[in-house]
Amino acid sequence: MKAGAYAPNRPETTLYAMSGDDIPMYFDMANLTPKQQADHQVNVELLGHQQVSLMAISKPQDYVAVYDDFRQPPFHGLLQRFHALQSSLGLAMVPLDHLVYAPKDSYYEVIAAHLPPVAMVNLLMVSPSNRALHADPEGIERNLKLNSKFHFAENAQAFGIPTPETLITSQPLTDNPEAESFFARHQGEVMLKMTGFAGGRNVAAVTDSSAGDRYLEDYDDALPVILQQKIPLDTCQEWTIDLHITDREINVDNVRRIMLADGLWIGNLHHADYPLSPHQEAILIKVGEYARSFGFGSADGNNFGIDFFIGPEGEIIVTEINPRWTAGLFSSELLKRLQVTRDAVAYYDLVAKNRCQEYLDYVESRLPGRGSEAFEIIPLGFMPFDVDMEGEAVVSVWSIVIGDFAAYRCEAKQRFGPGAFPNADKVPL
């Protein structure tokens, strides 16, 4: 049986087993700080959205490993409803009886003990957290390098990859001459970066050394620190590209805009028109060649994500690489399967727990081909855990809005109230 982080659309009968793997790459899980523990739990729980979406971007012979929490009310009913709505779009779904349930805190170990009859296990990334499902110590070592912001900062420029000015330095930053000089040179427009957290939880804008040291209170004093020139968002746009890398070739899978709210990723804008020139694409393909030079890629093909900016003159500035499935890969794959030809926003939002079925009734009325010409909605996933929002239990849902997002936002709030869908207000459209 093959096991690894392969690209989607594999012909083999496949088990998709994906949870939060970033923090276990670099941290001793028995000695996390309270903030690191909280961030890890959030990362693990967020993968519930992706587990639901995998039902719609796989094939009927495949299996998907999901958290035990999906068995609990009302989440089990919501899971069945999501499956029915996605099935109604004509997708070749993984059947509900091909779901493999496992506790989120012992997810991979339980899955390894109850493997269905498959030829491949497809992971989010090869990590120490999922070693129960693979025998690939070389893959772990490779990802320790390629997933490390420090390794990229040390090697990217020599490979000819355009990056912001970057400094690797030590703690504390206060009275650190090279750090203080970096802050002065960039007039306080600096990003501080650490390795091991996803979704922007390892990145912070800091204006001076004392602000940086406050941010670093949750990290071991011996860990190195990356300071990087902050890219101005008023003149540059932030994007992600997914490359499909084999041992023979590198191809573009998808390109999308990154959307952030309060410094954290909340979704992507998928453009109907291909946004890159041949010159820009060639620069990003070169980043894939960089990854392949460190052993990334296989005969079966692996996914590789690149975060980058497009500057005012069309210049490419690469800020981060991710040798794994990216969250936008899931929504991109579904849009391709449905042959969507309009701009689409895939984003997270919050729905009152006692109104989830009402929300899905609304989604059903706006499925592609069923309702508004201005916009359509595809239910992508949800998280089977309560989220507290000012004392109210809410559920995090992941949706794709095709077409006029502003019209969707207006109509949804008219139906559910002005305080509903708080993240829709943060989407910059």
C-alpha positions in Angstrom: 0.0 0.0 0.0 1.3 3.5 -0.9 1.1 6.2 1.7 2.1 9.9 1.3 0.8 13.3 0.4 -0.2 12.8 -3.2 -2.1 15.1 -5.6 -5.9 14.5 -5.9 -7.5 12.4 -8.7 -5.5 9.3 -8.1 -6.8 6.2 -10.0 -6.0 3.9 -7.1 -8.7 3.1 -4.4 -7.7 5.7 -1.8 -8.2 6.5 1.8 -7.9 10.2 2.5 -6.7 10.8 6.0 -6.0 14.4 6.8 -5.7 16.2 10.2 -3.5 19.0 11.5 0.1 18.1 10.9 2.1 21.4 10.9 3.0 21.8 14.6 4.1 18.2 15.2 6.8 18.8 12.5 8.8 21.0 14.8 7.6 21.0 18.3 7.6 18.5 21.2 3.9 17.8 21.6 4.3 17.0 25.3 5.8 20.5 26.0 3.7 23.0 24.1 2.9 26.4 25.7 -0.8 27.0 26.4 -1.0 29.2 23.3 0.7 26.6 21.1 -1.7 23.9 22.5 -4.6 26.1 21.6 -3.3 26.9 18.2 -2.7 23.2 17.5 -6.3 22.3 18.6 -7.7 25.0 16.3 -5.6 23.7 13.4 -6.8 20.1 14.1 -10.4 21.1 14.4 -10.3 23.3 11.3 -9.4 20.2 9.2 -13.0 19.0 9.8 -14.0 21.3 7.0 -11.6 19.6 4.6 -12.7 16.1 5.7 -16.3 16.9 4.6 -15.1 18.4 1.3 -13.1 15.3 0.5 -16.4 13.4 0.1 -17.1 15.5 -3.0 -13.6 15.6 -4.6 -12.8 11.9 -4.5 -14.6 8.9 -6.1 -17.1 6.3 -5.0 -14.5 3.6 -4.5 -12.5 5.8 -2.0 -12.7 6.3 1.7 -12.4 9.4 3.9 -11.3 9.4 7.5 -13.3 11.8 9.6 -13.4 12.8 13.3 -15.7 10.8 15.7 -17.3 14.1 16.5 -19.2 13.9 13.2 -21.2 11.1 14.8 -22.7 13.4 17.5 -25.9 15.3 17.1 -26.5 17.7 15.4 -23.3 17.2 13.4 -24.2 13.8 12.1 -27.4 15.1 10.6 -25.5 18.1 9.1 -23.0 15.7 7.6 -25.7 13.7 5.9 -27.3 16.9 4.6 -24.0 18.2 3.2 -23.5 14.8 1.5 -27.0 15.0 0.0 -26.6 18.6 -1.2 -23.2 17.8 -2.8 -24.6 14.7 -4.4 -27.4 16.7 -5.9 -24.8 18.6 -7.9 -24.0 15.5 -9.9 -20.7 14.8 -8.2 -19.4 11.2 -7.9 -19.4 11.1 -4.1 -17.6 9.0 -1.6 -20.6 7.1 0.0 -21.4 7.7 3.6 -20.7 4.1 4.5 -17.1 4.7 3.3 -16.4 7.1 6.1 -13.9 5.9 8.6 -14.4 7.5 12.1 -11.6 8.2 14.5 -11.0 10.4 17.6 -9.3 13.7 16.7 -6.7 13.2 19.5 -5.7 9.7 18.3 -6.8 10.1 14.7 -3.9 8.5 12.8 -3.3 5.7 15.3 -7.0 4.5 15.2 -7.1 4.8 11.4 -3.9 2.7 11.1 -5.6 0.0 13.2 -8.8 0.0 11.1 -7.6 0.5 7.5 -10.2 -0.2 4.8 -9.2 -2.2 1.7 -7.3 0.5 -0.3 -4.2 0.7 -2.4 -3.2 4.2 -1.3 -3.5 6.5 1.8 -3.4 10.1 0.8 -2.3 12.5 3.5 -2.3 16.3 3.9 1.5 16.1 4.4 4.1 13.6 5.5 4.7 14.5 9.1 5.7 12.8 12.4 2.1 13.1 13.4 0.9 10.6 10.8 3.9 8.2 10.9 1.5 5.4 11.9 0.3 5.5 8.3 3.6 5.6 6.4 7.1 4.3 6.6 8.8 7.4 5.2 11.5 8.9 7.5 13.1 10.4 4.4 9.9 12.2 3.6 9.7 13.6 7.1 13.3 14.9 6.8 12.6 16.4 3.4 9.5 18.2 4.7 11.4 19.4 7.8 13.5 21.3 5.3 10.9 22.4 2.8 8.2 23.3 5.3 10.7 25.4 7.3 10.6 29.1 6.7 14.3 29.2 7.9 15.4 26.7 5.2 13.7 28.7 2.5 15.1 32.0 3.8 18.6 30.5 3.7 18.4 29.0 0.2 15.8 30.8 -1.9 18.0 33.7 -3.0 20.8 31.5 -4.1 18.3 29.6 -6.3 17.2 32.9 -8.0 13.8 33.0 -6.3 12.7 36.6 -5.7 11.8 37.1 -2.0 11.5 40.1 0.3 14.6 41.2 2.2 14.9 38.6 5.1 17.0 38.3 8.2 17.4 35.2 10.3 18.4 36.3 13.8 18.3 35.3 17.5 16.3 36.3 20.5 15.8 38.7 22.1 15.3 41.3 19.4 15.7 44.3 21.8 19.3 45.5 21.7 20.1 43.0 19.0 22.1 45.2 16.6 21.2 43.4 13.4 17.5 43.2 14.3 17.4 46.8 15.4 19.1 47.8 12.1 16.5 45.8 10.1 13.6 47.5 11.8 15.2 50.9 11.2 16.0 50.1 7.6 12.3 49.2 6.9 10.9 51.9 9.1 9.0 49.4 11.2 7.3 47.7 8.3 8.4 44.2 9.3 6.8 40.7 9.5 8.0 38.3 12.2 7.8 34.7 11.2 8.2 31.4 13.0 7.9 27.8 11.8 5.3 25.2 12.7 1.9 26.9 12.6 -0.7 27.2 9.8 -3.2 29.8 8.8 -1.1 32.8 9.7 -0.7 31.8 13.4 3.1 31.9 12.9 3.3 35.3 11.4 2.8 38.8 12.9 3.4 42.4 11.8 5.7 44.0 14.3 6.8 47.6 14.3 9.9 47.4 16.5 12.0 45.0 18.6 10.0 45.3 21.8 6.8 44.3 19.9 8.6 41.4 18.4 9.8 40.2 21.8 6.3 40.4 23.2 5.1 38.1 20.4 7.9 35.7 21.1 7.0 35.1 24.7 5.2 31.9 23.6 8.3 30.5 22.0 11.5 29.0 23.4 14.2 31.6 23.9 16.7 29.5 21.9 14.6 29.4 18.7 15.8 31.6 15.8 13.6 34.3 14.4 12.8 35.4 10.9 12.3 39.2 10.2 11.1 40.0 6.7 10.3 43.1 4.9 6.6 43.7 4.9 5.0 43.8 1.5 2.6 46.8 1.1 -1.0 45.6 0.6 -2.0 48.9 -0.9 0.2 48.3 -4.0 0.6 44.5 -4.0 -1.8 41.6 -4.2 -1.3 38.3 -2.2 -1.8 35.0 -4.1 -1.4 31.3 -3.8 -0.5 28.8 -6.5 -0.6 25.0 -6.3 1.9 23.1 -8.4 1.6 19.4 -9.3 5.1 18.1 -9.1 6.2 14.7 -10.4 9.7 13.4 -10.9 9.3 14.3 -14.6 7.4 17.6 -14.8 5.8 20.5 -13.0 2.4 21.8 -13.8 0.1 24.5 -12.4 -3.0 23.1 -10.7 -4.6 26.4 -9.7 -4.0 30.0 -8.8 -6.1 32.1 -6.4 -6.1 35.3 -4.3 -5.6 35.0 -0.6 -8.2 36.6 1.7 -7.2 37.6 5.3 -9.2 38.9 8.2 -7.5 40.1 11.4 -4.3 38.6 10.1 -5.8 35.1 9.7 -6.7 33.3 6.5 -10.5 33.1 5.9 -10.6 32.1 2.3 -9.7 32.5 -1.3 -10.9 34.3 -4.4 -10.8 31.9 -7.4 -10.6 33.9 -10.6 -12.3 32.5 -13.7 -9.6 34.0 -15.9 -6.1 32.8 -15.5 -4.2 35.6 -13.8 -0.6 34.9 -14.6 1.6 35.9 -17.6 3.9 33.3 -19.0 6.9 35.1 -17.4 5.2 35.1 -14.0 4.3 31.4 -14.3 7.9 30.6 -15.2 9.2 32.2 -12.0 6.8 30.1 -9.9 7.6 26.9 -11.8 11.2 27.7 -10.8 10.1 27.5 -7.2 8.8 24.0 -7.9 12.2 23.1 -9.4 13.7 24.4 -6.2 11.5 21.9 -4.2 12.3 19.1 -6.6 16.0 19.8 -6.1 15.5 18.8 -2.5 13.8 15.5 -3.4 10.1 16.7 -3.6 7.8 15.0 -6.1 7.2 11.4 -7.1 6.0 9.4 -10.0 2.5 9.7 -8.7 2.7 13.5 -8.2 2.6 15.7 -5.1 1.0 19.0 -4.4 3.1 22.0 -3.6 1.8 25.4 -2.5 3.5 28.8 -2.9 2.4 32.0 -1.3 3.4 35.1 -3.3 2.7 38.7 -4.1 2.2 40.4 -7.4 3.7 43.9 -7.3 2.5 47.0 -9.1 4.7 46.3 -12.1 3.7 42.7 -12.3 6.8 41.5 -10.4 6.6 38.2 -8.4 7.7 38.2 -4.7 7.6 34.7 -3.0 7.0 34.7 0.7 6.3 31.1 1.7 6.2 27.5 0.4 4.1 24.6 1.6 5.0 21.0 0.6 1.5 19.7 1.3 -2.2 20.1 0.3 -3.3 23.7 0.8 -6.8 24.6 1.9 -7.6 26.2 -1.4 -6.8 23.1 -3.3 -10.0 21.5 -2.0 -12.3 24.3 -3.3 -10.3 24.6 -6.5 -10.8 20.9 -7.2 -14.5 21.1 -6.6 -14.9 24.1 -8.9 -13.0 22.3 -11.6 -15.3 19.2 -11.3 -18.3 21.5 -11.6 -16.8 23.4 -14.5 -17.5 26.7 -12.9 -16.7 29.6 -15.3 -17.3 32.6 -13.0 -15.3 34.1 -10.2 -15.9 32.3 -6.9 -15.1 33.0 -3.2 -14.4 30.0 -0.9 -14.5 31.2 2.7 -15.2 30.3 6.3 -18.2 31.8 8.2 -20.2 31.2 11.4 -23.8 30.1 11.7 -25.8 29.8 14.9 -25.9 26.2 15.9 -29.7 26.1 16.2 -30.1 27.6 12.7 -27.7 25.2 10.7 -30.5 23.3 9.0 -32.2 26.6 8.1 -28.9 27.8 6.7 -28.7 24.6 4.6 -32.3 25.1 3.4 -31.1 28.5 2.2 -28.0 27.0 0.5 -30.2 24.4 -1.2 -32.3 27.2 -2.7 -29.1 28.8 -4.1 -27.3 25.7 -5.5 -26.0 26.0 -9.0 -28.8 26.1 -11.5 -31.5 26.5 -8.9 -31.9 30.1 -8.0 -30.4 33.5 -8.2 -28.6 34.4 -11.5 -26.5 36.9 -9.5 -24.9 34.2 -7.3 -24.9 30.5 -6.4 -23.7 28.7 -3.3 -21.9 25.3 -2.9 -21.7 23.8 0.6 -18.0 22.8 1.0 -17.6 21.7 4.6 -18.1 22.4 8.3 -16.4 21.8 11.6 -18.1 19.4 14.0 -17.3 21.4 17.1 -19.1 24.3 18.9 -17.5 27.7 18.5 -18.3 30.3 21.2 -19.2 33.7 19.8 -20.1 36.1 22.6 -21.8 33.4 24.6 -23.7 31.8 21.6 -22.9 28.4 20.2 -22.1 28.7 16.5 -20.8 26.3 13.8 -18.0 27.1 11.4 -19.1 26.5 7.8 -17.0 26.5 4.6 -18.9 27.6 1.5 -18.2 28.6 -2.1 -20.1 31.6 -3.4 -20.1 31.8 -7.2 -20.7 35.2 -8.8 -21.7 38.4 -7.0 -20.5 38.0 -3.5 -21.9 41.4 -2.4 -25.4 40.3 -3.6 -25.0 37.1 -1.6 -23.9 39.0 1.5 -26.8 41.4 1.3 -29.5 38.7 0.8 -28.1 36.3 3.5 -28.1 39.1 6.1 -31.6 40.1 5.1 -32.8 36.6 5.7 -30.7 35.7 8.9 -30.3 39.1 10.5 -27.6 41.8 10.3 -25.4 40.0 12.9 -25.3 36.8 10.9 -22.3 35.7 8.8 -19.7 38.0 10.5 -16.9 36.9 8.2 -18.8 37.9 5.1 -18.4 41.5 6.2 -14.6 41.0 6.2 -14.4 39.6 2.7 -12.9 42.5 0.7 -15.3 42.4 -2.2 
